[in-house]
């Protein structure tokens, strides 16, 4: 069976009963545009017939649409035509986004760009500027003279047919095209459906970017796979007015939603009491939290903040996944709520998970369980010896199952490294995730990435633990990135965003020293360096993951917008740091080509 056959069966079954509704916030009033399953199928068949006329079977098409219904029908049209869709962010004025899109066009051998009429001229002009207009055609799917849906002739599409490519967001490396098949799509959508309780029909609400794996698989395609209505808005609308998300959950009686941790934090911080008035979130039974580390403080804050209007702790569903496994690998069972436990910090540094009872004074490191595998196999393996590790031992997370992708587009060596893992005993192949974690009583706990672990004096420090401790020191502090710098020895650096207008009577220097003291108290490392940076100074991927390597590189290259720095004596001798001036960082690297050790 193919994903196309599944979608067509659902369109025939539900017709005009179930639909997608794009919601726009117009000065506090919600405007809706609706597309039924039957209409989506008709539009997809017409688009596929047009693509077939352009001989696009097994060719790649880059989809650069704004949020909305047009992307959905263009994506489905590619699937119906056996055209390999490549969803990507719509590049506008951001040089990094333009550079990324150009890289994808070249890497994926793209010859056709699909967009909408509002952006077609801008993209065509950009293609001319970078010299690609002679080889890449740009068309607006919403103004095409499309054939009749009946003109579509279904090509041969099987489970192993390549459906689309998901370019990774590049938190630790250059983006790579993950090749996903129809079988991968079907398997992972079924995983999500089972996680949310296998409903006959349901209502979902979201706003995630359609070019990200969580937005595409977890939000946009799940309804037409499982059968259900979806109400969704644009990411920009959510960022501008986060109350919109909760308003939609309340108005449309949503049963499930999906988002990264930072989005829940943004909601808790930005939604006012006045905006909450009249909300009823009691319909929400499954709030998936994934794509980045899940913070215990976020879970508690959301329940405390929105519990009075019906948000239940039992709705929390921390999960773990990645593009290389289509999306979801493990998920919290419906209705159980999050599993938060404390573990001995010193034992974790030895790669052992030793629970600490709350009665012991509340010490240790709090970790949130990311649920259990449903139809996947998860093993914890020593990344060096490749020996499987027992319960409670920290190692690399290895994965097997129907959701694991075919590999990386035109990157044979990288594909072998990541997708062909075998244990010392020969078991495999496994997807080597590059993430560290452990299993305890069937629950997966993720502790970090192998490349991000900082090794100081033989100790393994997990950057997210450092970041979480730093963020809690003062309300003026935002995102943080912890990493190691090799300069006459290993040094721990925490780069921390600060909103200076929220400092009150405290100076930036005092705050940096306070953060230093807290980190020394919690982790027993007396000379960590704290670099306060302007808002937005800490690099993040499109899903909100912290880009530690990128932030470290900006520091060393003198491009980090520094507000104030408190450096350890050993590092201070190698870095000259001054506050940013006129929006430019005055960090001057004196370590030259010093190697930066990421640990692991």
N, C-alpha and C positions, 0 to 999 in steps of 0.2 A: 504494500500500500504506500502511496505517496501522500505528502501533506496536501497537495492539490486535491486529491480524491477526498480527503477528510473535509476540507473546506467546502467543496462542492456538495458533499452529503449534508453538511450542516446548513448550507444555504437552501437546499431543497427541503430539509426538514423544518426549518424555522421561518424561511421566507421573509416576510415583512414584519414578523412578530418581534424579532430581536434585532438590535441595532447598535451602531457606534454613534455617539453623540459628542461632537467637539464643542467645548464650552469656552466662550470668550467673556472676559470680565470687562464690561463697558461702564466705567464709572460706578461700580458697585452693583450694576444690573447684569444678570447672566443672560447672554445670547447663545442660542443653540443652533447647531447645524447637524442634521441627522442623516445617517446612511444605513439602510437596512442590510441584512445579510444578503438578500436577493439582489439588491442594487449593487453591493460590493462585488458579487459574483459576475453580474453583467458587465460592470466596468472593467473588472480584471480580464474577462474574456476578450473584450474589445481591445484593451491595451495589448494583450498577448497576440492577438491577430495582427495588430500593427507592428509589433516587434518581429513577428515571424516574417512579415513582408520585408523587413530590413535585414533579414538573415542573421538574427541575433541569438539563435540557438547555440548554447554553450559558450557564448561570448559574455564579457563582463560589462555591466552598466552601473555607473556611479550615480546614486540617488542623493541629490542635494536639495531636499525640500524643507520648508519651514514646518513647524508642528501643524497637524491638521489631518483631514481625511484624504487629501490628495496623495500623501505618501503611502497610506495604506493600500489604495487601489493600484498605485504604481508598483509597489513591492509585490503584491499578489499577482499583478500582471506579468512581472518578471518570472515568478514561480510557474505560472501557467504556460509561459512561452519557453521554459527551460533556459531562460537567460539568467546568468549568475548576478544577482543583485548585490551591490556593495553600498550599504547605508553609511552615510558620513555626515558630520556636522556641516551646516550651510556656512561656508566661509564668506565673510563680508569685509570688514576692515581690519580684522585681527591678523597681523602678519604670520603668526604661528599657525593659525587655522588655514590660511592660504597655502603656506608651505607644506602643511600636512596633506591637504587635498591634492596638491601637485605631486607629492610623493606617492600617494595612493594611486593616482592615475598612471604613473610610470610603473609602479610595482605590480599593479593588477592588470596591466595591458588594457586599460579602459579606452574604448573608442566612442562611447556614447554617454553623455551626461543627461540625466533626467532631472528636471526642476519644475517650478511653476512660472507663470507669466510675470509675476512681480519681480522675480530674480533672474530671469533668463538673460536680459540684456547685460546686467552687471556681470554675470558669470561668463557670458560670451566675450565681453571686453577683457576680463581677466585672462581667459584662455589665449586671447590674442597677445596680451602683454607678456606672457610666459612662453610664447612660441608654440602653443599646442593646438591652435585653431585649425591647422592644416590636417591634423590627425584625429582630433576629438570634436564630435558634433554635440551641440547643446540644444535641447528641445524642451519646450514647456508642455508637460503632459495635460494640463488643464485646458489648453487651447488647440490640441490636435484634432484633426478631422478623423475620428476613429471609425473603424469598420463596425458593422453590426455585430453584436455578441455571437450570433450564429455563424459568423465567418471563421470563428476559432476552431482549429483542428488540434485536438490534444496530442502533443508529441509523446514519445515514449519516455515516461518518467517513472523510475523505480525507487526503492528505498535508498539505494546507494548513489543516486544522482545528486550531484552537487547543487544545493539549493541557493546558498548565498555565502558571502564572506563577511565575517565580523572582524574589523580591524581593531586590535587591542588598543587600549588607551595609552599605553606606554608609561606606566608608573615606574618601571625599572629598566626599560629598554626601548629601542625604536619600535614603533607600531608594526605588527605583523598581521597578515591576513589569515585568520582562522577559517578553514574550509569546513562548512557545516552541510551535512546531507539531509535529505528528506527524512531518513530514519532518525537522525539526531533530533530534528525538530519534533517529530512525533513522540519520541521517547521522553524528551525533557518536558514538553507540554503535558504529557501524562503524569510525570513526576509532580509538576506544580498542581495539577488538578487533584491528585491524590493528597497532596499536602494540605490543600484548602478544604478537604473533606469530601471530595468527589460529588459536588452538588449537581443535581439535574440541570438547574439553571441558577444563575447568580448575577449579582450586580457588582461590578468593579469600578473603582474611581482611581484616577492617577493623573500625572502631569510629566512623567519622566521623558527624557529625550528618546525619540524613536530610533536614533542611530546607536544607542547604547544597548548592550545585551539585556540588561534588566528591563529597560523600557520596551524593547522589541518583543522579547520572549515572555517576560513576566507580566507585562501590561497589555501590549497591543494585540498579540496573537492568541493569548490564552482564551479570550471570550469566544472567538470563532472556532477554536479547537473544541472547547468544552461545551459551549452553548451558554450564552449569557450576554447581558448588556454591559457596555462600557461607556462611561462618561469621563472624558479626559480633557485637560487643558494644556497650554504650552508651559514649558519650564520658566519662561520669562514672566508669565502671569503669576506663577507660584512665588517666584523670588520677589516680585513687586508687592504682592499681597498674599502672604502665606495662609491667611484665614480662608482664602478661596478653596483650598484643599479640604479643610474641615467643613466648610459650608456645603461643598458638593457631597461629601460623605453623608452629612445630615439630610440634605434635600432629597438625594436620590436613594437613600436607605442602602448604602453600599455595604456589602458583606466583607469585602477584602480590598486591600490596597498594598502597594509595594513601593519602597523608597530606601535610599541609603540612610545611614545614621545621621549625617549632617542635616538632612531635611527635617527630621523630627526635632533636632536641636533648634533649627531655624524657626520652626513653628512655635515651640515652647517659649522662645525668646521674643518673638515678634507679634504674636497674636494677643490682642488686648482683651481685657474683661468685657469691654463694650462690644467687641466683635463676636465674642463667645455667646453673648446673650441670645437665647433662643435656639442654640445648637443642641442637637440630640445625636450623640455618637454611639448610642447603644446598639445600633444595627451592626457595627463593625466587629466581626468575629476573628479576623485574621489580618494582622498588620505586619507584613514581612519586612524585616530589617536586614539588609545585606549590602554587598558590594564594597564594604570597607569595615574596619573593626567596629564592633557593636560595644558601646560604652555603657556600663551599668548606670552611671549617673544620668544618661539620657533616658533610659527606661524608667527610672524612678521619677525624673522630672516630668515626663509626659503624663504619667499616671497621676502625679500630684496636681499638675496644672489642669488636666482635662478630665480627670476622674469625675469631678462634679457635674460634667455634662455628658457622662455615659461612657467615657473611654475606659475600658476594662484592662487590667493587667493580664488577664487570660488571653487577650487578643494578640499580645506580643508574640511574634514568631521570628526570632533571630535565625538566620540561614547563612550558608556558605556556598559559594559557587564561583565560576569563572567562565570566560568566553570559550576557553578550550574544552569545556564540558557543556557547551551550549549555554547553560546558565546554572541551574540549581544542582548542587551535589548533595547537601544535607539541608534539612529544614526541621523546625520545631513543629511537633504535631499540633493539629488544630485543637484549641481549647486548653492546652496544657499550660501555656505561659512560659516565660523565660526561666532557664535554670542558671542561677548565679551562684558561684562558689568561690571560696577563698583558698589560695594555695600558698605554701611556704615559698617565699621569694628565693631563699638560698638554694632550695631544692630545684627550683625552676632553672636557676643558673647552671645546675648540674644536669639539666635536661630530664629532670624527674618531677612528676606532678604528685605532691603530697598535700592532701586537703588539710585545711586548718579550720577548726571549729570556731564559730562566731563567739562562743563562750570564752575563747582564749584571748579576749581583748580586742577582737576585730583586726588583728594583724594580718600580714600576708598580702598577696596580690589577688584582686578580684578579677575573675574571668567569666564571661558569658558563654554558655554552651550554645553551639550553632546547630543543635538538633541532631537528627540521625539520618543516615542514608535510607532511601525508600527502595529504589530499584537499582542502586549503584553499590559497588564494593569499594570500601575505603580501608586502606592499610596504612599503618605508620611504619616507616622504614628508615633505618640508619642511612643517610645520604652517601656516606663514604663506603661502608662495608656492604651496603645493600641487604643487610640482615633485617627481617621483620622484627619489630619491637613489640613487647607485651603491653598490656594495659597500664596506663599511667606513665609511660615512657615517651619523652618528647623526641620526635623525629620528623622526617619529611612526609607530607601527606601524599599518598599515591592513590590513584583512582582508576577503576575499571567499570565499564558498563556502556549501554547503548547511547548515552549522551556524549561520550567522548568523541571529539571531532576527528576528521580524517588527518589533519596535520596543518602545517603552515604552507601557504601558497608559495611555490617555487623556492622553498628553503629546506632542502633535504637534510642538511646537517642539524639545523635547529629542530626539525621534525623528529629526527632520530633521538636527539638529546631529550626532548620533552615527552614524546608519545611512545617510545619503545623501551620504557623502563622494565627491567627484569630483576627479580630478587636474586640473591646469591644462590638460591636453590633452583633458579630458572623459571619461576612463576612469572607470568606476564602475558602480553605486554600491558604496562600500566602508563597512565598519564602522570608524569612527575610534576606536581604543581609548583614546586619551589617554595611552598609555604610550610611552616613548622607548626606542629600541633600534637595533640595526644587524644586518645580515646579513653574514656572512663565511664564504666557502666553503660556502654553503648553510645554515649554522647560525645560528639566531636568538639574539642576546644582548640581554637587557632591561637597560636602565640606569636606569630610574626612570619616574616620572610627570611629565608636563609641568608640572602645577600644583605639584609638590613641589620642583622644581629651585630651589635658592637661588642668587641672583645677587649676588655681592659684588665690588665694584670691577671689574665687567665680566666676572668669572669665573663659570662655571656649575659649581656644586658639587652632586653627587648625594647626597641625604640618606642612602641606604643605605650608601654608602661611609663617610660620617662615623660612622654608627651601628655599622658593623662594626668600625672602628678603635677606637671608644670601648669597645665590649663586651670587647675583648681585653685591656684594661689590667689588670683584676683579677678574680678569681673571684667577688667579692661583687657584681659588676655584672650586671644582667639586661637586659631589653628597653630599647631607646632610641628616641627620636624626635627627628630633627633637622629644624629649620625656620628660616625667616627671620622677623625682626621688624623692621618699619620704625619707628624712633624716632630722628629726626634723622639718618637714614642706615640702611643695611641692616646688621643684626646677625645672626650665626649663633648659634643656641641649640641645645644638645644636652640634652634632658631624659632622664635616665638612672635607671632603677630600681636601688636598692641594698638588699642584705640586710645590715643593720648588724651582725648577729650573726656575719657572716663576715669582718668587717674585720680582726679580730685586733688588732695593735698600731697599725694605721693609723687615723687619724681621718677622718671624712667630709670635712673641709676639705682634708686632705692628698690624699685620693683625688681630689677634684674638681680640685685643682690638677695632679695627675698626668695626669688625662684631658686637661685643657687643654694641657699640655705635649706630649702625644702627638699631639693633633690639630694643634697648631701645627707640629710636626716633619713630619708626614706631608703636610699640605695647604698649609703655608706661609702660613696665616692666623693671625697672632699673637694675636688678641684674641677668640677664640670664648668664648661663655658656656656654662658647664656647670651644670646644675641637677639635683642628686641628689634623687630623689623616692622615696616609699615604694613597696613592692612593690604592683603593680597600678595605680600612678599613671599609667603610659603607656597611653593608650587603644588598644584593639585591636578588630577586627571579630570576627564569629563564626568566621572562618576563620584568625584569627591575624594578619591584616594590621595593620600599625601605622597608627593614626589620627593622623597628624601634625597635621592642621588642628584636630582636637578637642583634642589635647594643648596646642597653642599657645593655643587659646581658653581652656582651663582656667587656663593660666599668667596670661594677661592679665586674666581675670575674678576671679582670686584664689582659685580652687578647686583648684589643684594641691597635693597633699600634699607640700610641700617638706621635705627633710631638711637640705640645705645647698646654697647657690648661690654660684658664683664667676662674677660678671658682668663683661663687658667695660666699660671706663670709660664709653663712650657710652651703653650700655644701663643701667648702674647708676644713671645720673642720671635715668632715666625709670621705673625699677622699684624699689620698696622691697620687699625679700624677707627674710622671717624664717622660721625653722624652724616646721614645723607644730606645733600644740598641740591636744591633746584630739581628735586625728583630723581637725582642720580645717586647711586651708592658711592661712597668715598672709601670703600674697602679696597685696600691695595694688598695683593697677595705677594708675600716675600718668600713663599716656599717654592716658587718656581714650579717645576714639574713634579713636586712631591707626590708620591703615590698615596691614594686614599684607600684605606683598608675598610671593607664593608663587613667583614666578619663572616662566620659560617665556614 
